[in-house]
Amino acid sequence: MFTAHLGKPMNKRMHCTVASWSGNNELFSWGTAARVDRTDDCLLGRARESEEVHDCLSAPAGPRLVLVRGERGVGRTTFLKAVGARLRAQGTATAAVDCVPGDRARPLLLALQLVTVLEEHPSAEERLRPAAGLVARARSAVDRRDGTAMDTLLRAALARSAPVTVLVDDAQHADADSLALLGGIDVSPLSADVRLVVSAVRNVGPGADGTAAGGPDAVGVGTSLPGRKAGRGRTPGCAGVPGTVDELAGSEGARTVVLPRLAPETTAAVVAGWLQAAPDAVLTRRTDELARGVPGAVEALITGWARRGEIRVAERHAFIGARAPVPVLPDDDRFVSALDALGEPCRAVAAALSVLWPLGRPALELTATWTGLSADAVCDGVRGLIGAGIVDELTCPDDATVAGWTFRLPLTAHTVRQRLRPMERSRLSAAAVGVLWAHADAESAGEAVAPPPVLLGEKDALVYRADRITDAGSLVDRDRAVAELTDAAQRMPPGTDDHAVLRWLKAAADLIEQPSDRDLVLKWHATAAYLTCDYRTGRTVGESLLRNPGPKLTALDLQEAACLVVAVTANARDWATMSRLATTRWWDELPVPDLAKVTGRALALCHLSRWPEAAELLARTEAVWNTGPGARAAPARFSAMAELAMGRPESYRRELAMREAPELPPGKMYSLVAGMFDNLLTGYDLKAATTLLETTGLSVQVLPPLSQFLFNHLTGRWDQALESARRLMAVNEVRLTPVSDNSPLPAWTAGILLARGRITSALQLLEGLRGPGGSPPQCALHASEAEVLMALGDLDGAGRTLRGGLDRAQAHDQIYGTDDLWALLAEVAGRAGRTAEAMACLQHLERITRRTGSERSRLRHLLASACALRHDAPDPARRDLREAVELARARGLPFETATTLVAAAETGAGPPALLNEAYELFGLTGATLWRFHTRTAMREAGLTVPGRRQATAENDHLLTALLAEQLTNRQIATVLRLNEDAVSRRLSRLFARTGKRSRTELVTAALTGTLGSL
């Protein structure tokens, strides 16, 4: 059990016991790398704007010119394509003109293109007349740059055209002469049936309504640095296309439709469509924070992550790891190209602001110093960035004074910052740190100071300050930097930006010049690496502390370092290295106290489930580790866990009292409690686990994700359990404490899938997860696989799996967790008619029950015994089942209680009404397969099944799920305990209700979410 604490204010980030199966030996994963697919790209979140444009184009007296405006990347092109598709679907002819970069330098090009497409759609009358040659004459006008002639030709083309809607995309690239001509033409008198839909960039603000928070004229900077009223700066020079497009918008009969940014829920739906998987909360949050609802930025971000394999998909849910770096946009990306096209000084100013913008107005002066530009040139650069929609102006609360500037898209700011050379980033960061420290010093000295010069919230300001110190490195005061970085690491809430914390602590360690002063920071750095699942770093740093311990590391520090090295090895599932860590020789080579050696080796033995050796070592060396609460805490629990695994729970129960808790650092207590909580839940002892939390004043919500999964599973919150299981296994962030069985996460997840008819998915999850010879027993995994095989009718396969699990447990002298294996093996033997073998299994189970006093073992024995005796000794069997019902209800585990009630009702040990109670409990967990079986039992008992329509829908969903699992009719019949004819009849009715003609059609509709309600 790895424990870690910093000794300063308690922070669970540094105190957790956390582990993850990672590394190169046995990856504990679920799912596949995501792939972005936009072949079926659909228009989402634009219903209002789409209807507005459609109404404009459909009304006979509607506007002849509709402008679609929106900021860069907002989806104007996609929207325009959707408008065209809708028009063509209703029989309206369309023509498309795409403007591209470079068109601006070709006078009258757009006018020529319009004449050309209009001539391709002549009216019926014009077809009967001789060709007018408008296109050839228009080309000549272009060659002569004769705007007057082109104006005449364009009017003529409009008058000659048949009904058509011309879609002009990206008009911001068009030549100004053509747009000026177009703006001066009133289309209505010339042609009642020609409509123009023109899209162009308009740098609207980020408001949900798409209105501009600050246009090009609201630059917010003047010719000098002092503050001034917002919007009163010099006009940045809007001549050319932007102004001409704006003039076009104001022409007679024009209507402008603005596309705003997408709402977060719509962004999530877009991402789900591209990935064909619903993004989880973390992926949704990070996408929204970085892309701010701009579809082009969302696409760039998701594509960047997908190309690096950072997004994983499990069961049509998409996840991203906490350590996934933010992609850097490529040079040809639209947002990068827009910045590069501005040239200097805009690019230099943007580079500086990518680091300095949170400082507010002081950022301008620092930018001028760093770039060597004048104050006016910097202001011009800011104006250009605002005009191009790259930077937005921020105002003070009075909405009158400019507070500073921010990048419209954080993804753009990140890209610009990462394009800086390391020394450039260091110099800019050092300048920022100087401003922040000067303000802090003045405040500490009691001087009257302005509000903090950071345009961020408290948490973001903390991250910004630490990031800038990290990037500044040796360019700032080392001692102060180290102090602030370690303080920031402790203040960050657990689970938020763990990767940043790792960077800060590494930077702090690099800044310390004296090796003896570096050790404690290295210990924190190793712990942070462990918590962020960077096991390579954790192992390297932790082992360096053990091999070269400094004088400032105490024996307790080195004990924790020893536990860390073992923990990262366990989480990498590197059993070969773990075997070496379990030897005396490996530890004797290290210059560390015996306390660290004994604790580290004992933990390695526990991870290998070599329980007798661990118990013997700790008993023999008790004088070494039982010297005080801090030194004793971990070894005592390792010893108790070894005894528990071998079927002697007395010492473990004593340790649950946590008598030394008041004398332990909060973090170490948290770590120990988390480990014991997991161990108790692995043994299905919810009551003891809950009491432990009450004793220590902790709640489930503050425990690691794996602990929460175990708790949600046992308490019947299966939807929450399955959601967390997908994420933990998809991104390989399984946080696990050393327990007697390390396989409940995949095993219990497979159990949920089985209970919901996901048979094949359960087997695929379990496949390949059993460790090689020498790895620890995995009783839960063997039990879960056996249950799936039993559901498929493969009793021989189930028997082999169960015996294999028992053999491995016996090889490690492990009793804990084998009760489920013996109970299932007794059921398999009984169903196969091997009565003698079943009775032998019951004897083993009875011995375990007497030896451990476990309620779970007792319940399993009662149920298995009743199953074996119900024909030969029905009265004892019913007596056992009545006791089992009382025990299950007292234990309060919904699924366990439901299965017990069904067993009692089916054998007559209780009234048939028990089936109603079981039916509701199965519904609580979403166990649709077991509800199906219970409905069958209720009908056979003469009970009315509540909610006939709901029951029919559940049957259809279950049958569809079994089909999606690619089961044959025979296998479905086995799973549902029906005959094949009954399955065929059910399938026929299902096809009739859904209108589908085949299994393939039905499954495809179910997987794509188009099946609808059944």
N, C-alpha and C positions, 0 to 999 in steps of 0.2 A: 504494500500500500504506500503510494508516494504521497508524502506530505510536504508542503512548502509554505513558508511564511516569511514576510519581509521584516517583521519586527517593528515596523512603524504602524501607522493606522491600518486597521484591518481592511483588506481588499480581497474579495473572493477570487479575483483574477489571479492572484499569487498564492491563493490558499487551497485551490481545488485539487482534488484527486481526479485526474483526468487521463484517459487513455484512448487510443484509437488504433484499430488494425490498419496498418499502412505498410509502406516499405515494399520490398521486392519478393517476399517469401509467399505470403498468402493474403492477397488483397481481399478484404472483406467489403465487397461492393455489390451494388444492385443497379441495373440499368445500363444505358449506353450513352455515348457522346451525342450531344444534340446536333441536329442538322437543320439549317435554315432553308425553308422551302416557301418561295413566294409565287409559285406557279398559279395558285388559286387565290391571289391577293384580292381581298374584298374591301369595300369601303366601309369603314367603321367610324362611328362618332361624327358623321357628317350628315345625318338625316335632315336636320333643320336647314342647313345650307343647300343640300340637294333639292329639297322641296321648293326652296325659294327660287333657285335657278330654274327649276322645271316650270314653276308657275309663271315666271317671267317669259320663258320661251313659248309656253303654251297659249298664253293670252293673246288674242288677235291684236289687241291694242297695246300689248306689252312692249317693253323697251327693245330696241333693235340692237343695242350694244350692252352686253353684260360683262363687267370686269370681275374676275376672281382674283382677289388679292390675299397675300399672306406672307409671313416671313420665310426666309430660306429654310428649306427642308420640311415645311409644314404639310406638304402633300398636294400641291396645286396640280402637278402633272397627273397623279393618280385620280384626283377629283375630276379633272377635265376628261380623262379617258372614261370614267364612269358616266359622266354627263353624255358623252358621245354614244356609249353603249345603250343607255336608256333611250336616247332619241332614235337610234336605229331600230331598237326593239319595237317602237311604236310607229315605225314606217317613215320617219323623217330622214332625209338625206343629210349627210354630214361630210365635211372636208376638213383636213387637218393641215396646219402650218406650224412647224416647230422652229423657233428662233434659237440660235446657238451662239456661244461666245465667238466674237469676231464679226457678227452681223452688223454691229454698231458702226464699223468702219466702211460699210458698203451702202452708200446712200441710195434710197428708194428701193432697196431689196425687198422689204416686206410688202410694199405696194405692188411690186412686180409679182410676188408670190400670190397675193390676193387676186390680182387680175387673172393669173393663170388658173387657180382653182375655181374661180367663178365662171370662167369660160368653159371649164369642163362640165358645167351644169347649166347649159343654156335652156331657156324656157322653150315650150313647144312651138311658139310663134317664131322664135329666133332660129330654130332648127330648119325652118322652111325658107329662111332668107340666106343670101350668100354670106360666106364667112366675112366677119368684120376685120379679122387680122389684128385684134386688140393685143394679143400677146406679143407679136412681133413688133408692133408699134411701142409697146411698153418697154421691151428690151432696148429699143432705140432711145427711148426717153431716159432710161437708166444710163446708157452710154453717154448721152449728152448732159446728164444730170439736170434734166428739164422738169422741175417740179410742177410747173403749170400744165404741161402736157400730160404728165402722169395723173394729176388731179382729174383732168377731163376723162382720161381712159378708165380710171377707177370708178368714176361715176357711171360711165357707160357700161362697164362690166356689171355693176350692181343693178342697173336698169334691165339688162339683158338676161339676168340669171333666173333660173327656176328656183322654187323654194329649196333652200339649203341653209344649214347652220354651219358656219365656219369657226373652227376651234383653233385659236392662236395661242400657242404655249410659250412661256418664258419671254414675254414681250420686253422685259427689262434689257434683253440683249439686242432688241431691234434698233434699226437706225432711226435717228431723231426726225429726219425729213419725212419718212413714211408715217410715223406716228402723228406728226403735225398735220399731214394731209388727212389722215383718218379722223383726227379730232375736229377738223373743220368741215366734215361732211355730215349732213343730216340724212341718215339712211332712209328714214320713213317715207319721204316723198318719192324717192327713187325706186324703192322696192319694198312692197309690203310683206314679202315672204323670205327675205334674207336676214338672218340674224348673225351677229358676231359675238363670240364668247372669247374673251381675251384674258389670259392669266399673266400676272407679273408680280415680282417681289414687292412687298410693302412691309417695311420693318416695323410691324405693330408691336406694341408692348406685350408682356406675358399675361395680361389679364384674360380671364376666361371669356370675356366678350370680344376679345380680339381688338379692342380699341387701343390706340397708340398711347403709351405712357409717356412718350417723349419722342417726337419726330426729329428729323434732321435739324430743325431749327432750334430744338431744345437741347443744345449741346451741354450746357451747364459749365462751360469754362470760358473765361474771357481772356484778355491779353495779359492779365497778371494773375498771380496765384491767390490773392485774397478772395474770400467768399463773395458771392453775388447772388442775385435772385435767379432762380432756375428759369431757363428759357430765354435769358437775355444776352446770350453770347452772340458772337459774330456768326452770320449765316455761313455754313461750311462750303457753300458753292454747290448748289443743286442743279446747275445747268446740265443739259443733256437728257439722257433717257429717263431718269427718275422724275424730273420735272415734267417731261413731255407725257409720260404715262399718267401723271397726276392731272395734267390738263385734259387728257383723254377721258379721265374719269368724270371730269366736270362738263363734258360736252353735252349737247342737247339730246335728251332721251336715253342717257346712259344710266345704268344701275350697277352699283358696286356691292359685291358679296365678299365678306372677309372671312377667311378660314382661321379660326382660333387654334390654340394648342389643344391637344387631346387631354381629357380628364384622366386621372390615374387609372380608373377602372377600365376606361376605353383603351388606354395604353396596354394594360394587362391583357385585354382581349386581342389586341393586335399581335402581341408577342405570342400568345397562345396559338393564334392562327399560323404564324410563321414556323413555330416549333412543333406544331401539332401536339402540344402538351401545355397544361395550365401552369404558369409560373408560380412558384411559391412566394411567400411573403417577402423573403430576403431578396430574391431576384426582382420582384416587383418594386420593392423600395429602392434598391440600388439603381434600377433603370430610371425610375421617376426622378431620383435625385440628380442623376448625371445628364439625362436627356430632356428633362422638363417638359415632356409631352410633345416634343417636336418629332414627328414620325421619321424624318431623315436621320436625326441623331439617334433615335431608338434603333433604327436599322443598322447604323454603323456600329453602335455599341454591341448589340446582340450578335451581329456577324463577327465582330472582333473577338468576342468571348468564345463563340462557337468554333472559330478557326483554331483557337488555342486549346480546344477541348475542355474549357472551363465549365461549360454548362452540361449537366448530366440529366438524362430523362429516365425516369422510372415510373412505369404504369401510367404513362401519359401525364406525368407531372414533371416540371422542369425545375432544376435546382442549380445553384451556384455556390461554390465553397467560399468560406469566409476569407480565405487568403487569395482569392482570385484577383489579380491586378487589373486596374482599369486599362483598357486598350488605348494605344496611341493611334490616332487617326492617320491614315496614309497620306502622302503628299498630294495625291489626286482626289482626295475627298473634297466634297463641295464646300465644307466649312473651312478647310485649310486653304483651298484654292481661292476662296473669297478674300481671305486675309492676305495671301501672297500677292493677289492682283492689286492690292492697294499700294504696294511698294513702301518706300520710306517717306516720312518717319513713322508711318502707322505700324509697320512690322516691329520696329524697335520699341515703340511705346507699348505695343501689345505684349512683347516678350517681358518687359519690365512689370507691367500690370499683372501678368499671370502669377507673379510672386507677391507683388506689393499691394494689389487692389484692396485687400481687407483693411489696410491702414487708413483708408479714406483719403482726405485731401492731402495729407503729407506724402502720399504716394507720388504726386506730381513732381515735387521738388526732388525726391529721391530718384525718380525716373530721369529727370534732367541731368542730375549728377552722374548717374550710371551710363547714360547714352551719350553724354556730351552735347546734347541738344540745348537750344535756348528754351526758356519758359514758353515763348510763343509757339515754337516748333512742337513742343510737347502737347500744348493745347490743341494745335492743329491736328496732331496725330490722334488725340482723343476724339476730336470732332469727326475725323474721318472714320474712326472705328464705330462711333455711334451711328453715323450716316449709313454705314454698311451693315448695320444690324448685328455687329459682333459684340459691342459693349453697350450697356444701358447706364443711364444716369440714375443715381440714388439721391433722394432728397431727405432733408431732415424732417422730423415730425411735423414741423410747421408748413411743410410742402412749399417753402419759399426759398430756402437756402440749400445749395448743393452739398451733400454729405460725402459723395465719392462716386465711384463707378464700379460696375461689376460685369463680368462676362455674362452674356445672355445665356450661354450654355456652359455649365461646369465641365462638360466633356471637352469643349474647345479650350478652356483655360488649362486643363490638364495636359492636353496635347501640346499647346504652346510652351508650357513649362518644361515638359519632357524633351522638347526639341532644343532647349538650351544646353550648352556645354556644361559639364559639372562645375567648372570654376566660375562660370557666369552665374549659375544657380547659387553657388556658395556666396558670391559677393553680394548678390541681391538679397539673399536671406540674411546675411550679416547686417546689411543696412536696415532691414526690417527689425531684427533683434535689437539693434541700437535704439530705434524709436520706442520699442516696447519697454525696454529696460530703463530708458530715460524717464518715461512716464511713471513706471513703477517706483523708481528712486525718488522722484519728486513727490509722489504720493506718500511714500514712507517717511519723507522728511517733513511732512506736514504742510507742504506748499499747496497753494491753491492751483489746481490743475483742471483742465478740461476733461470731459468724459473720456474713457479709454478709447484710444484711436484704433478701434477694431470694429468693423461693420458686421460682426457675427454674434450669434448667441453664445452662451457660456461654454457649452461643450465644444462647439466648433472653434471658438476662440482658443480653448485649451489645445485642441489638435493643431490649429494653425501655428501657435507659438512653439509647440514642441517640434513640429515639422520644420519650421524655419531654423530653430537651433540645431536640429539634426543636419540640415543641409549646410548650415554655416560652418559646422565643424570647428576646426582650430582657429578660424578667423574671429571667434569671440572668446570671452573669458572661459577657460576650461572648467574651473571649479564651479562657477555659477551655472554653466551649461549642464554639468553633471547633476548638480542639485535639482535643477528645474526639470530635467528629463526624467529622473527617477521619481520625482514628486508627481509629474504628469502621468507616468505609468501607473502609479498607485491610485490616482484619482479617477482614471477611466473606468466606467462601469464594465463589469465582465460581459463578454460577448459583443462589445461594440468596438470595432476597428482593432481587433487583436493584432493584425499584421503591423499596424502603425506602432503599437506598443513594442513589438519585437524590434522594429527599426530604432526606436528611441533608446532602448536599453543597449542595443549593440553600439549605437553611437556614443552613449555614455561610457561604456567600457573602453571604446577606442580613445576617448578623450583623456582618460586617467593615465598619467605617465608612470606612476609608481605601481609596480605589480602587486605589492601588498595591499594597496588601496583598491585594487580592481576586483578582488575576489568576490566581495559581496554583490557587486553589480553583475558580475558574471553569473553568480548563482541565480539572481533574479532574471537575467537574460536567458539562462537555460530553462528556467521555469516557464517564462513567456513562450519560448520555442515549443515546449511541451504542450502548452495550452493551445497553441495555434497549429498543432499537429505537424510542426517542422521537426521531426524526430532526428533527422540527421544532425541538425544544429544542436538540438538538446543533448544528444549523445556525445558529440564532439566537445561541447563546452563543459558538460557535467563530468566527463572523464578527465578533462584537463585539470579540473579542480581537485579530483582525487589523486592524480599523479603528481601535481605540483601545488599542494595546499599552502596557502599563505598563513602568516601568523595571526591574522585577524579572523580567520574562520574557526569557530568553536567546534567542539565535538558534535554538538547538535546540528550545526551547519553541514558538517561532513556526513553525518547520518542521513540528512535529507538529500545531499548530493548523491550518495550511494543509492538511495531509493529511486532517485530520478533516473539514473543510468539504467537500473533494472526495469523501470517502468517504460521508458522509451523502447527498450529492447523487446519487451513483452508486446507493446502496441504495434511494433513492426512485425510481430509474430516470427521473430528470428530465433527459432528454437535451438539452433546449433550454438549461437552465441549465448543464449540463455543457459544452455547446459554448461558452458564455460564459467558463466557468472555464478553457477551453483557450486563451484569447486573451491576448496580452501586455497589452492595454489594461486588462483587469479587474484584473490583479495590479499594474500600474504605479500604480493609484490608491490602493494600500494603503501605509501607512507602515511597512513591514516589510523586513527584510534581503533581499538578493537570494537567499540560500539558501532562504528560505521561498517566494519567488515562483517560482523555478525548479522546486523540488520539487513544489509544488502544481500548477503548470501541466503538468509532465511526467506527474504522476499522472492528471490530467484527460485528457490525450492518450491515456494507456494505457487508461483506462476506455472511451474512445471507439474503441479499437483503431486509432488513427491512428499506427501504428507508425513509419513513416519520420519523421514530424514529431517524435515523442518521442525517437527516436534522434539526430536532428540537433540538437535543442535541448540534450540532455544532453552530446553530444560538444562542442558549441560552448561550453558553460558549465562544463566540467569543473573549471576553476580556481576556480569559485564553490563547488562542492559537495565536491570531493575534497580537503578540508582536514583531515580527521581521521576516525577510525573512526565516531564518532557522526553526523557530518554526511554522510559518504559512504554509510553503510549502505543507506538507502532509495533514493537516486538511482541508485546503482550497480546495484541489482537491477532498478529500472525500466528502465534501459538494457539490461541483460542480457535482460530479458523481451521488450523490443521486438526485439532481435536474434533471440531464439528464435522469436518469432512469425513473423518474416520468413524463417525457415529457416536461421538461423546460430546454432547452439547452443553454440559454443565458449565464449563469455564466461559464459553461464549455467552451464555445467559448472564453470567456475572458481569462480564464486560459491558453488557448493554446498559447497565446502570450508570455508566459514564461518571463514576465518582470523582475522577481527577479532572473533570471538565473545567471547574473554576480556575485551576492552576495551569491550564494549557492556553497557548496563544489562540485567539479565535480562529485563525486560519487552519491550524492543525486540528482543532476540534471539528471544524467543518469537514475537513478531509476524511477524518476517521468516521464521522457520522455518515457521510455519503457512501463510504465503502460498506459499512455495516447495513445501511438501509438497502443497498442493492443485494447484498447477500441474503437478507431476510426475505426480500420479495422474490428472489430466485427460488427460494424454498416455499413460496406461496404463503408466507406468514405476514399477512397484511396487518394483523392486530399488533404484533410486536414491532413492526416497522413504524406504525403510526404512534405507538407509545414512545419509541425512541425519539421521534421528532418532537413530541410534546415535552419530553424530558429535557431536551437541549434547546428548545425554543426556536427551532427551525421550521420552515414550511417546505412543501414539495416544490413550490414555485421557484425557490432559490437554488434548488439542487441541479446537478448537471442534466442534460437532455436525456441520457439513457435512464437515469433514475425516474424521470417524469414518464418516459415510455413504459417502464415496468409498472409504475403506479397506475397509469391510465388503462393499461391492459387488464390488470387485476380488478380494477373497480368498474370495468365494463365500458369505459370511454374508448371504444375501439376506433372510432373515426379519428380522434386525436392521436391515438397510439399509432395508427397506420400512417398518418401524415408525418409524424416525427420519424418513424422508421424509414420511410422513403428518403427523407432528407439525410438522415444520419448515414445510411448505407450508400446513397447515390453519390455523395461527395466525400466519402471515407472520413467522416468526422464522428466516428463512434467513440463516445467518451465513457470509458469503462473502468471500473475499479476491480482489483484482484478478488475474485469470488471463487467459490467451489465449482462453478460451471460458468464459462464465459460465452455460452451460445444462446441464451434466451432471446436476444434481439432477433436474430434470423428465425429461430425456432418458433417463437410466439407470433411473429409476423406471418410465418407460413400457416400457423394455426388460424389466424384471422382470415387469410385467403381461402383456406379450406372451408371454413365455416360460411363463406360467402360464395362457394361454388367455383373458386378459382383454383382448381385442382392442378392443372399443368403449371400455372404460375408458381404455386407453392413448391412443387417439385423442382422447378428450375432455380428457384431461390436457394433451396437446400443443396442442390447439386454442387459438388466440389468443395463444400465448406468444411467437411470433416478434415481435420488435420492429419498429417502423416504420422507414422509410428513415432512414439516418443512425445507427441504433443499431448496436452492435457485432455482428460475425458470431456465429452460433450453430451451429457445425458439428455439435456433438453432437445438437442438437435436430433438424436437418435429417436427419441419419443415422438417428435413431431413428424419425422419422415415415416415412421411406422404407422402413425394415424392416417397419413395420406394414402399410403399403400393399402391399408385396411379398407379405406373408403372405396378404393378401386377394386377391392376383392382379392388383392395379392397377399394372401396370408403367409405364403412362404417367404416372399421378399420382406414382409414386415418382421417375421420371426428372425431372419438373418440380421436385419438391422438392429433389432433389440438385443440379440445375443452378442453382436459385435460391440454394442455400447456397454453391456455388462462385463464383457471380457476386458475392455479397456479400463473400466472403473476398478475391477478387481486387481488389475496389474498395478494400480496406484493405491491400493488399499482404501478406496473411496466407497463410502456408504451413502453419503449425502447425495440426493438426487436420483438414486437408483430405484426408489419406490415406484416411480412412474413406469420405469422399464419393466419391473417385475409384474406390476399390475396389468400392463398391456400384454406382456408375454403370456400371462395366465389367460387373458381373454382370447388371444390368438390360438393358444393350445385348446381351449374349450370349444371355440368355434370349429376347429379342425378335428374335433373328436378325440383329442389326446388328453383324456381325463387325468391320468397319472401325472403327466407333465404339468398340467394346470394346478393340481394340488401341491406339487413340489414348489411351484412358483408362489403359491399362497403361503407356504411355510416360510420361505425366504422373506416374504413381505411381512408376515407376522413377527419374525425376529427383528426386523428393522423397526417396526412399530414399538415393540417392547424396549429396544435398545435406545431409541432416540426420543421417545415420548412425543413425537411430532403429530399434531392434529391432521396435517395433510396425509401423512403415512397411514394414520388410523382410518381416515376417510377412504383412501384408496383400498385399504385392506377390506373394509366393510363392503364396499361396492364389488370388488373382485370376488370376495367370498360368496356374496349373495348370488352373483352371476353363475358361479360354479355349482352352487348348492340348490338352485331354485327347482330343479327337477327331482333330485334325490332327497333333499331335505328342505321342503318349501317353508316350513314354519321357522327354522333358524334363519333362512334366507330373508324372510319378511321381517324378522326381528332385527337383523343387521341393517336392513334398509331403513327401517323406522329410526334407528339410531343415527344412520347416515344423514337422514333428512334433518334431524335436530342439529347435528354437528355442522352440516353445510350452512344452515340458516344462521347459526351462531357465528360462523366464520365470515359471512357477508360478502362472498365473492360471487357476483351475478352469474357468470357462465358456469362456474363449478356448482352453484346451487341449482341452476336449471337442469343440468345433466343428471344431478342426483334425484331431483323431483321426477323426471321422466322415468328413470330406472325404477323408482318406488311405485309409481302409478302403473307401469306396464306389468309389474309382477304382482300387483294386488296388495302391496305393502302399505298403500295409502289410498285415499279416495281418488277417483278419476279427476276430480277438480284440481288436483296438483298439476295436471297438464295445462290448465289455464294459466296458473302462476308461472310455470316454466315457459309457456308461449310468450308471455309478456317480457320475461327476463331475456329470452333470446332476441326479442324485438329491441330491447334496450341496447344490446351489443351489435345489432345488425347481422346476426348469425342466420342468414336466410336459409341455408341448407338445413340447419337443425330446426328451424321453424317449419319447414316443409315436412320433415319427419314427424314433428309434434302435431301438425294438422292431421296427418294420416292417423296417428294414434288417437287423436280426439274424435275423429269420425268413427273409428273402430269402437271407441268407448261410448258412442252415442251422444257425444257432446257437440254443441253447436259452435262452429268456428266463427268468431266475431269478425265483422267487416268482410263480407263476401267479395266485394269489389276489390278491396285492398289485397285480399288473399289471392285473387286471380292475377292481379298485377304482379305480386311477388312471385308467383309461380312462373309467369312469363319472363320476368327479369332473370330469375334463376336459370330457367331453361336456356335463355339467350346467353347467359354467362357461360354455361356448360358448353354450348356450341362454340362460343368464342375461344374456349380453351381447347378446341379441336378434338373433343372427345367423340368417339363413335357412339352410335345408338346403343350398342351393347354396354359400353362403359357408362353412358348416362343412366341406363337402366340399373346398373350395379350401384352407382352413387345414390340414385333416388330410391333404390330398393323396390323397383317396379319390374315388370317384364317388358320385353322389347316392343310388343304390340301396343302396350299402354303409352310408351314413349312416342311411337309413331303417330298415335292418335293425338297426343298433346302437341306434337310438332305441326300436324295438319291444322289444328285449331289456331296455333300461333301464327302460321303463315296467313291464314284467312283473316285474322284480326289485324295484322300489320300490313297486309297487301303485298308481302314479299313472296317471291316464287321459289326461293332456294335458301339453303343455309348460308351461302356466300353473301347473298344480298342482305340477309338479315344481320349477319355478323358485321358486314361493312357499315351498315346503317347504325348499328349499335356503337361501333368504335369511333365513327365520325360524328356521333351525337345528333344524327338526323333521323333517328328512329321515332322520336316523339314519345308521348306517353302511351304506355301499353294498357 
